């Protein structure tokens, strides 16, 4: 009988909404959205640790052509100890030649400045 009465009232007064009848009066807007309470304590329970430094630098974000070429260059430099000694000797010779050229250029420049 009660259900019939509610249906009849809805038929007579369609503006009445049953879902609104069950809701409470509107309350004030919620103002507090976040709090950091207790977070510092929780973070310090296990201690604040420094981040670990990576053993190898990440190649992410680098120019992929450069990274690829670098890998091939590293593979190309692999050699025996005898070849390594020869390379070092050749490098030292080249450095001596460059130093001699620099000395000559410096002497020439000083002569021109003296004139």
Buried (B, 14 or more C-beta within 10 A) or exposed (E): EEEEEEEEEEEEEEEEEEEEEEEEEEEEEEEEEEEEEEEEEEEEEEEEEEEEEEEEEEEEEEEEEEEEEEEEEEEEEEEEEEEEEEEEEEEEEEEEEEEEEEEEEEEEEEEEEEE
